[in-house]
Amino acid sequence: MRLEYLVYFLYAAQVSYNAQVSKGLLNMKVMNKVLRRGMPVRQQTN
């Protein structure tokens, strides 16, 4: 019985960890987009 609880706990911890990693990667993508838009990559010459 205790082994089942342990397996469930480890599974839940893994899911939580994966969710946190995914959230971190998403935040990095958003920050990169914001930084790219904020910085002029190419200046137009008129």
trRosetta pair geometry for C-beta under 8 A, 3 or more apart (Angstrom, degrees):
i j d omega theta_ij theta_ji phi_ij phi_ji
1 4 6.0 -51 -161 27 35 112
1 5 7.1 32 147 -14 64 103
2 5 5.6 -54 -156 35 41 113
2 6 6.3 42 148 -21 70 104
3 6 5.5 -53 -149 36 34 114
3 7 6.3 35 153 -19 67 103
4 7 5.8 -53 -147 36 31 110
4 8 6.3 30 154 -17 64 108
5 8 5.7 -57 -148 39 30 111
5 9 6.1 32 154 -21 66 107
6 9 5.7 -53 -146 36 29 112
6 10 6.3 27 156 -16 64 106
7 10 5.9 -56 -148 38 29 108
7 11 6.3 30 153 -20 64 108
8 11 5.7 -56 -148 36 30 112
8 12 6.3 28 155 -18 66 107
9 12 5.8 -56 -147 38 30 109
9 13 6.2 30 154 -20 65 107
10 13 5.6 -53 -146 36 32 113
10 14 6.4 34 154 -22 64 104
11 14 5.7 -55 -151 34 30 112
11 15 6.5 30 152 -18 64 104
12 15 5.7 -52 -148 35 33 111
12 16 6.3 34 153 -19 65 106
13 16 5.7 -55 -148 38 31 113
13 17 6.3 34 152 -21 65 106
14 17 5.6 -53 -146 36 31 112
14 18 6.3 32 154 -19 65 105
15 18 5.8 -54 -148 37 30 111
15 19 6.4 32 152 -21 63 106
16 19 5.7 -55 -150 34 31 112
16 20 6.5 30 153 -19 64 105
17 20 5.8 -56 -151 35 32 110
17 21 6.4 30 153 -18 66 106
18 21 5.8 -54 -147 36 32 110
18 22 6.3 33 155 -19 65 107
19 22 5.8 -54 -147 37 30 112
19 23 6.3 32 153 -21 64 107
20 23 5.6 -54 -148 36 31 113
20 24 6.4 33 153 -20 64 105
21 24 5.7 -54 -151 35 32 113
21 25 6.5 30 153 -17 65 104
22 25 5.8 -55 -149 36 32 109
22 26 6.3 33 152 -20 65 106
23 26 5.7 -54 -148 36 31 112
23 27 6.4 34 152 -20 64 104
24 27 5.7 -53 -149 35 32 111
24 28 6.5 33 152 -20 64 103
25 28 5.6 -52 -151 34 34 113
25 29 6.5 37 151 -21 65 102
26 29 5.7 -52 -151 33 34 112
26 30 6.5 32 152 -17 66 105
27 30 5.7 -55 -148 37 33 111
27 31 6.2 32 154 -19 66 107
28 31 5.7 -55 -146 38 31 111
28 32 6.3 34 155 -21 65 105
29 32 5.8 -55 -150 34 29 112
29 33 6.6 30 153 -19 63 104
30 33 5.8 -55 -153 34 32 111
30 34 6.4 30 152 -18 66 106
31 34 5.7 -54 -148 37 34 111
31 35 6.2 31 156 -17 67 107
32 35 5.8 -56 -144 39 30 109
32 36 6.1 31 157 -21 65 108
33 36 5.8 -56 -146 36 28 110
33 37 6.4 24 158 -16 64 108
34 37 6.0 -60 -150 38 28 107
34 38 6.2 23 156 -18 64 113
35 38 5.7 -60 -144 39 30 110
35 39 6.2 9 165 -5 67 112
36 39 6.5 -67 -142 44 25 95
36 41 7.2 3 -166 -50 79 120
40 43 5.9 58 148 -76 131 73
